[in-house]
Amino acid sequence: MATDREKNGAKTASLTDALAVYVHWPFCLSRCPYCDFNAHVRDAIDQSRWHDAYLTEIAHVAGSLPGRVVTSVFFGGGTPSLMDPATAAAIIDAIGTHWTLHPDAEITLEANPTSVEAARFADLRAAGVNRVSLGVQALDEAALKFLGRGHDRQQAIDAIALAARTFDRFSFDLIYARPGQTLESWRAEFHEAAAMAGDHLSLYQLTIERGTPFFTAERGGAFALPDEDLSAALFEATQEMAAGAGLPAYEISNHARPGGECRHNIVYWTGGDYAGIGPGAHGRVTRGGTVFATEQIPGPENWLAAVEADHHGTRRQDPLSSGTRVEELIMMGLRLTAGIGRAGFTARTGMEIEDALEPRRLRRLIEGDFVILDEAGLRATPAGRLRLNAVLAALMG
């Protein structure tokens, strides 16, 4: 953990004082057909009420987590670039008031590359945001329409250029393994994207989630995803191209130049503490030596009413059993190319990695060249990362 923070220029903090803060903005202008996030479309939003509610919940959560050093803040959604920049500024100020906000803290905000949202970039930078993550998703007009995006190709290109001029760091997302996509077309799209990239790219294979319009459409035969062989070839080509562009994978779907990794997400993948603020936000926080899983009320209006009545919108906060804690650390840690470090795992669980896993399952995966266990820790091989869900199922049972 300390190594990751030092590499990325953040404060080296103990396991019990470092804290990341996730802030969920639940609103979008429209809902994409592949999205299963806690996102909602509303005709009108009372920005003043939401401003006050976020500050109220931050004060409440901070009261139960005193003395923490915040190393990253992440505004996710939804589409948080629709948030009034003054609200973003007030949230960042409140975090710095109730906790210690490290001067080199990474403060990320997700944005869509429409002209309306891009016009807010300068104000968001002035509010304290120093990293933006753009939901570009494709650089192909037909693909953008298929994905239900509210921007076109030129708006995406313009927003990327504006982000590069405005923020210290920026990233953007692309979705591949789309219906009808070939290796050749993806190679061309990727190389165009890499030429515009900063220090980070997120590259996701399209997945169909239950309950989304795409789930119904695919089952009805409206489209078909690439088959298993093509999907694997697309994944392997992505790893190769990104590494060749100086953006190697540090996580299954995330690629960065050295030092450009998203510090906030590394907290999730390495089992660090993070507080969840806003509707449906989840958290993992340590109090009195016990790790608690927290969840806020998911419905926007219900969360807002609860905060105004009770000063918080917490739905549940449950202590994690040692078994659940180990399972989470392994499932999240194996997403990282570097895997699970021995020192961090032992510090968080009091166990050695070998003692936390069933020996025969672990041995079979090692012999099959799907995972490596050595002095550094446990990590998936390239073959293991290609089929990580199956590896985790075989490892955890």
N, C-alpha and C positions, 0 to 999 in steps of 0.2 A: 504493500500500500504506500509506504513512504516513498519507494522508488518511483511509482507512478506519479505521485504528486510533485516530487522534485523534478522529474522529467518534464512535466507540463507547467512548471513555474508556479505551482500553488503551494500553500502552506503545508509543511509537514506537521500533521497533527496526530494525536493519539487516537486509538480506535473509539474512545469515548467522548472526545470533544469535537471532532470534525462532523459537520452536518451539511447535507445538500437540501435544498428546498425546491419542491415542485409546486407550481401554481397552475391550476387548471382553469382555462377559459372555455366554457362549454358551447359557445355559439359559432355558427358558420353562416355564410350567405346562402349556401346550398349544400346538400348532402351528397357526397360522391357514392356511386353505386357499389363500390367495394368496401366502404368504410363501416367498421363495427365499433368505432370509438364512441365515447360518451359525448356526442356532438348533436346540437339542436339548432333548428332554424326558427327565428322569432321575427315578427314584423317590427317590433320595437324593443329596445333594451334601455332600462333606466340606469345609465352609466353611474349616476351619483349613488344610488343604492348599492350597486355592485362594488364601487370604490370603497364605501364605508364597511361593507360586509367583509371584504378581504382583509382590511386592517383590523377588524374586530377578531376574525379568526386567527390571524397571525399573533395577535397579543395573547389570545387564549392558549394556543399551542406552545408559544414561547414560554409561557408561565410554567409549563410542565417539563420544559427542557432548558433549564437555565445554564448559562456559562458556555454555550456552544459557539464554535467558530464556523461560520458559513463559508464554504469554499466554492459553492456553485449555486446558481438559481436558474431554473428552467421554466419558462412560460410555455405550456403546451395546450393542446386543445383537441377539437375545436380549432378556431383560427384566432389566436391571441393578438395578431396584428390588427384585429378589429377593435381591440381594447383602446379606450382613450389613452394616449401616451401619458397624460397626467396621472392616470390610475397606475400605470406601470411604474412611473417615478415614485408615487406614494408607497407602493408595495415595496420597492427596493429600499426606500428610506426607512420604512417600518421594520424591515428585516435587519437593517443596520442599527436601528434603535433598540430592538429587543434582543438581538444577538450581536456578536462581533462579526461584521462583514469584512472578510479579508480584502485588503486593497487590490489584490490580484485575482479576486473572485471571477470566475467565468459566469456571465449572465447572458443566457441564450433565450431568444424568442422565436417561435415558429411563425412563419408568414407565408402567404400565398402570393404569387407574382402577378397579381392584377395591378393595374395602374393606380387604383384607389388605395390599395394597401401600400404599394411602393412609395406613394407620396408621403407616407407617415414615417419613413425610415429615418430622416434627419431628426424628427421629434423623438423617436424611440431611442436614437443614439444619445440625444441630449438627456433623456430620462435615465440613462445609465446602462442600457443594453449594449453589450460589447461583442455579441456574436448573434448572427441570425441564421436560421435554418429554413431554407425555401422549399416549399412543396411543389417543385417543378413537375416531377413524375414522368414527363416525356418531352422530347424535342420534335415529335412528329405530330402534325395537325390531326390526322385521323385517329391516332392513339389518344390524344388529348380529348377529343370528342367522345371516344369510346369510354374513357375513364371518367367522364362527366366533369372535367375540370372547367373552371370559370375563366381561364386565360388561354391565349393562343401562343404559338411558338415564339413570335417576336416579343410579346410581353414577357415571356420567360427569359429570353436572352437579355432584354433590357433590364429586367429586375436583377439578374445575376450581376450585370455590370454595375448597377447602382449599389448593390450590396457590397461589392468589392471596393467601391469608392467610399462607402459610408462607414463600414464597420471594421474593427480590427481583425475579425475572423468571420468567415461565413462558410456555410455548407449548403448543398442542395440534394434533394432526393430524386432518384429515378426508379421507376418500376419496369422490370423486364420480364421475360417469359410470358409475354402477352399473346393472345390468340393471333395466329398467323405470322408471328415474328420469326425471322430466320436468324441464323448465326451471322450472316453477312450484314443484314440490316442492323442488328444490335451492335456489331463491331463499329459500323459507321457512326451510329448514334453515340456510342460510348466515347469514341475518339473526339467527336465534336464537343461533348460535355467535358472531357478531361482537359481540353484546351482552354476552357473557361473556368476550371475549378480552382478554388483556393487551397486550403490545407485539409479539406475533408469532403468526402462524398458518401452518401448512403445509397446503397444499391440493393433493392428488394425484388425478389421474385414475386409475381402476382399470386396471391393466395385467395381462395374463395371462402369467405366466412359465413357460417350459418346465420340466417336472419337478415342478410343483406340482399338488395335487388339482384346482384350478380349471382347469388346462390340459387335463386329461383330461375333466373335466365339460363344459367348453365345446365341445371337439371332439366329445363325445358328444351334443351338443344339449341339455344340461340347462339352459342359459341362453344368452342372447346379450347382448353389450355394445351400447350405443347405436351407431348407424351413424355414419359419418364426419361427416355434416352436423350431427347432434345433438351429437356430441362437440365439434366446433368451436364450436357455439353455447354449450355449457356452459362451455368454456374462456374464451370471450370474455366471457360473463356473469360468470364468476368474477373476471376481471381488473377489470371495471367495478364490481362490487359491493364488492370488497375496497378498491379505490381510494376509492370513495365512503364507506367506513367508516373511512377514515384509515389503511388497511393496504395501501398499494400494493405491487405485486410488486417485489422486488429481485432475484429469481431466478425461474426458470420456475415453480416450485411453492411458493415461499416469499414471505411477505408480512409487512411489519413497519411499525410506526410509525417515524418518523425516529429513529435511534439504537438501535432495537430489533432490528436485524439479528443473526443468530446469528454471532458473531465466529469461532467455530470453523469453521463451514462456509465462511465467506468465505476462510479459509486454503486450503481445498481448491480453491475456484473461482478463486483468483488465483495458484495455483501456489506457495504457501508451504510451508515444511517442517513435516511432522508425523510423529511417531513412533507406530508401531502396537504396542500391548501386548495380549497375550492371543490365544486361538486364532483363526486366520484373519485377524488384523488386518493391514491393509496400511499402508505408510508411504512417504513421500517425504522423504529426508533428504540434506542436503548435507555432504559430507566432502571436504576438500582441493579444493574448487572443482568437484567432480563430484556430480551428483544421483544417488542410488541409489533404486531401487524395492525396497522390502522386503516380505516376506510371511511371516507366522508359520504354523506348522503348523496346519491347520484343525481336525482332530479334537480335541475337548476332552481325552479321555484320553491321546491321543498327545502333545498339547502339554504336558500336565501332567507326563507321564513324562519328556519331553525336558528340561523346565526343571529337574526334580529331579535328572536325571543330568548335564546339561551347563550348567546355569545360564541357559539361554535356550531359546526354542522357535522360533528363526528357521529358516524353510524355505529362503528364498533372499534374496539381496540383489544386485541386478544394476544396473550403471551404465546410465543412460539415454543413448541416443545423442542427438545434437542434434536429429535429425529427430523422434524420439519425444517429446522434451521440447517442441518447438514444437507438435506435434500435440495433446499433452495440454493445453497452455496455451490453445490455440484452442478445443478441444472443451469444456473446462470454463469458460473465460472468457466464451464467448458465451451461457452459461446466465444470466449476470448481466444485469440490465436495463442497468446502466452499461457492460457489455461489457468489453473488454480495453484497459486504459490503456497508452498508448505508453511512458511512462517505465518502468513495471513490466515490460512485455514486453522492452524493450531491456536492462534491467538483468539479466533472467534468461536472455536468449538471446544478447545481443550483436548482435542484428539489429533492423532496422526491420520493422514489421508487413508492409509492402508487399513486402519482400525475402523474406519467409517463405512467401508464397502465390503460386500460379500466376496471372499477371496476367489471363488471359482468363476463368478461373473467377470470380475476384474481380469483374471488371468486369460479367459477366453478372448476378451477384447484386446488385450495386449498382444496375444499370439496371433490374432487376426489383423494386426497392424491398424487398429482403429483408435487406440489411445496409447500414450507413452507415460510411464511413471518413472521418474528419476529423482535425483537430488533436488532439482528445482521444484518439482511438484507433478501435477497431473494435467495433461493436455490432450486434445484430440489431434490426430494426424490429419493431413489433407483428405484422406479417404473417410476418416471419421466425421470431419466437418461437413462433407458432402451429404452424409446421411445421419446428421446429429440426432434427430428425433429417435431414430431406431437405436442409435448407440445409447442414448439416455435410457430408453425403455429396457434395453438389455442390461445396463449397468444397475439401474435402480429397481427393476422388477415391476 
